[in-house]
């Protein structure tokens, strides 16, 4: 979001994020990627604002990644959940962000853990 506030072109942000994904996958091809989307405040809804929000969904689709559509869902704009700057979440807001991410992460955690749990179980033949 800071890149958007600095006016960085969407194509450059997309390219930077894709490079991060490519580097991570280059090191660990089996990594599961989660992309946490952001949205810009609708001060001036225009193509830039729309393209910024869409960029995350496009990257997730291109990279077969799990998408958290908007990490600040349930927090943004709520003065009880943000710091005095009205942008960054406070401690209570951080708990909601964690829940937003956990909804996407828990299915991945189960998929990754399940084969390991099955391998750790004794085989039926070894049961008394």
Secondary structure, 3 states (H helix, E strand, C coil): CHHHHCCCCHHHHHHHHHHHHHHHHHHCCCCCCEEECCCCCHHHCCHHHHHHHHHHHHHHHHCCCEEECCCCCCCCCCCCCECCCCCCECHHHHHHHHHHHHHHHHHHHHHHHHHHHHHHCCCHHHCC
